[in-house]
C-alpha cells in the first residue's frame, strides 16, 4: 500500500504546512513517474494521461492551499 495520497484524498487533519509538503512531494513523484513512462520504448498513453491528470489535480490543490492561482 502506498503512502502517496491522491488528489481526492483529504489531508485536512494535517497542518497546512504538512498538507503543502505532501502535495509538493506527490507532484514531484508524479513528475518522475511521467518522465519514466515517457522514456519507455512504448509508452502507455493512458498511463501518461492519468499521471498528467493527477499532477494537474495536485497543482490545483496546491494553488488552492497557498492562495495562488
Backbone torsions as a table, in degrees:
resi	resn	phi	psi	omega
1	UNK	NA	135.3	-175.8
2	UNK	-87.2	147.3	174.9
3	UNK	-85.9	-7.4	-178.6
4	UNK	-73.8	129.9	178.9
5	UNK	-91.5	150.6	176.2
6	UNK	-97.2	168.8	-177.3
7	UNK	-58.0	-28.5	-178.4
8	UNK	-80.7	-15.2	-179.8
9	UNK	-72.5	146.9	175.5
10	UNK	-99.3	134.1	175.0
11	UNK	-125.1	31.3	-177.4
12	UNK	-64.2	-19.7	179.6
13	UNK	-76.7	-10.6	177.3
14	UNK	-88.9	151.4	172.6
15	UNK	-59.9	152.7	-176.9
16	UNK	-53.2	-43.3	-179.4
17	UNK	-60.7	-39.4	179.2
18	UNK	-70.3	-38.4	176.6
19	UNK	-59.1	-44.2	179.9
20	UNK	-63.9	-44.5	179.5
21	UNK	-61.8	-41.8	179.3
22	UNK	-61.9	-46.1	-179.2
23	UNK	-66.1	-39.0	177.7
24	UNK	-63.7	-40.4	178.9
25	UNK	-66.6	-43.0	177.0
26	UNK	-59.5	-42.9	-179.2
27	UNK	-60.6	-43.4	177.5
28	UNK	-65.4	-41.6	178.8
29	UNK	-63.2	-42.1	178.6
30	UNK	-65.9	-38.6	178.3
31	UNK	-62.6	-42.6	178.2
32	UNK	-64.2	-42.9	179.2
33	UNK	-64.5	-38.1	178.7
34	UNK	-64.8	-46.7	177.9
35	UNK	-61.1	-40.5	179.8
36	UNK	-63.6	-45.0	-179.6
37	UNK	-65.6	-41.5	-179.5
38	UNK	-67.0	-24.9	-178.6
39	UNK	-82.9	-11.8	179.6
40	UNK	-65.5	151.9	177.7
41	UNK	-59.1	-37.4	177.4
42	UNK	-127.9	79.5	-177.6
43	UNK	-63.3	145.7	178.7
44	UNK	-85.8	109.3	-175.6
45	UNK	-65.5	-30.7	176.8
46	UNK	-68.6	-40.0	177.5
47	UNK	-64.9	-42.0	178.5
48	UNK	-61.7	-44.8	178.3
49	UNK	-61.3	-42.8	-179.9
50	UNK	-64.2	-44.8	178.6
51	UNK	-62.4	-42.3	179.0
52	UNK	-64.5	-39.9	178.9
53	UNK	-63.2	-45.0	179.4
54	UNK	-65.2	-40.0	179.7
55	UNK	-63.5	-42.5	178.7
56	UNK	-66.3	-39.5	178.2
57	UNK	-62.7	-41.1	176.7
58	UNK	-63.6	-42.3	179.6
59	UNK	-62.2	-42.9	178.4
60	UNK	-63.4	-42.2	179.7
61	UNK	-66.4	-38.9	176.2
62	UNK	-61.9	-44.0	179.3
63	UNK	-61.0	-39.8	179.4
64	UNK	-64.6	-42.9	-178.2
65	UNK	-71.4	-34.0	-176.5
66	UNK	-93.3	-7.7	179.5
67	UNK	78.5	17.2	176.9
68	UNK	-110.4	146.5	178.7
69	UNK	-144.1	NA	NA
